Amino acid sequence: MLGAATITRSLSRFHFNYHSPPLLTTTWLQDFSTESFLDKESVTSEVLKEFRATIENAPASRAGVYYAYIDRMCKFGNLSAATQMLQILNDKNIVISRNLYNLILVEAIQKNDIDLSCQVLKKLLLSGESPSATSCIKFAQALRKVIHLLELLKFFKEIVSETSCSSISSFINKMVFAFAKSGQKDRALMIFEHLKRQNDRCFDLTTYNIVLYILGGTGRVDEMLDVFASLKEAGFVPDTISYNTLINGLRKVGRFDMCFEYFKEMKENGNEPDLLTYTSLIDVFGRAGNIKESLKFFREMKLKGIFPSIQIYRSLIHNLNKIEKTELATELLEEMNSSSTCLAGPSDFKTFKTKRRLRKS
């Protein structure tokens, strides 16, 4: 075991003060990594002592100082020390930024420390903040094989019961989307159904739109229609995203009659169709053999200043050729080629715009 002088020399490289953020040098980390466990424990104890002293001397607004301490402990792999620092800040009633929570959360997830991940998530939510979408996806990926469904549902039940509804909706939305994004769509839907039975007041319109998207993407249209009905029963008014997701899901399974029915309802409720709406409707009527309606919607969207996408042109040209309207198909092909710089691109053609909302929230 190294003596006090050696520990002191190591700590001198780790000296922090409240005038500037702390910095660990690579040399210090290399020296530290060669010491025994007990020596590391001693150094950690001294670092925590200096951390407490820094808090006593530094203004509470110097969040960068605290972040640097915790960041270095995380990078060194000492999650226990980083968590203690977080608790010290809590005990001192110092406002902790979401970045600090996310820092420890991501590190805990990468080390498959599920217990710590859950603890940090709870603390983060109780502070009135919400984890980043990226953290939620990593958390969902980490839970894929290491936690039973019943344990997962119990965790979410505890989260909802301990957190106010005003701050929980964003978290639920991110987590349901994260499980679906990580290939666990069934778990995402089970979390939704479980929480719906417990307290659906913690949902918002985005929650329902995410679930509609998951169900539509897997062809479970009957369940999608049930969720759409429950959305209304919960007092929400469907928006353009809701209708687009519903219509597109119905289109994929050939329920063309219902597509137009919901399109009429959409307009009656004051929701303006956008590129996604027109793309679905033009394809629906074209595949149903009603090219006249497809062309009507095509002209309508252009009059509204909505640029068609290459998918729309290809759909129209394909369906025109099928009914031997080759002359009109040729005209549209020439129009598409001459308008290539004005066509809607991938950034306009989003299948699920709620992704943007999730990032903002």
C-alpha angles and dihedrals in degrees: 000000000000120000129245092262092057092048090048091052090050091049092050087067088051096050114141132184134181094250095072136016114266120255127197114207122222089240091057091051091050092050091045092051092058095054124097123261092257091052091051089049090052093049091047089052090053092046091052089050091054090045090057090047091050090053091052092052103033125079113252089240092066092091091153090069093056092043092054093052093049093041091056093047090051093048090050089052097244098133092160092062092044090052091049089053089051090051091049090055089049092050090050090051090238112158109249118209123230088244091064093051091046090050093060093036094057092046092050091049092050089053090047090240094153096171092056091043091055092046093051091047090054093048091048093052094044088055088060094252131112130220120252119266089245092055090050092052091049090048092051091048091050092051094052095100107006103065132054118234093244091054090049093051090047089053092053091046090055092046093053094045093050099042130067116250091237092069102029100067095072091050094049091049093050093046096047089049091044093055091048091046091052092054097263100114094148091055091048090054093045091053089052094048092045093051092042089060091046102044121337090179086084090066126088132192091275090059091057092044091054092051091047088053093051094047094044092050091054095045095246093138098157090058089043090056090049091052090047089054092047089050089062092042089056088060099256124134112223114242131206091277091054093051095042091052092047095046093046092049091050091047092056092059095042099254091143096155091059092047092064091042092058092042089059090048090049093056092044089056091054098254112144116222116241136190092292093050094050093045091056095044095047089051093044096053093040093054090045089056095249097123091159091066091044091055091046091057090044091056092042094055092049091051088054090054095251109143113227118235126231087252090062093050092048092049092051094045092048094049093045091053090049091061091040096251088141096152093057090042089055091050091053091047090054090046091051092050093047092047097047093122092052098049120116109259135207092279089060096041102069117161091202119023092181086085087075091050091051092053091050093048 
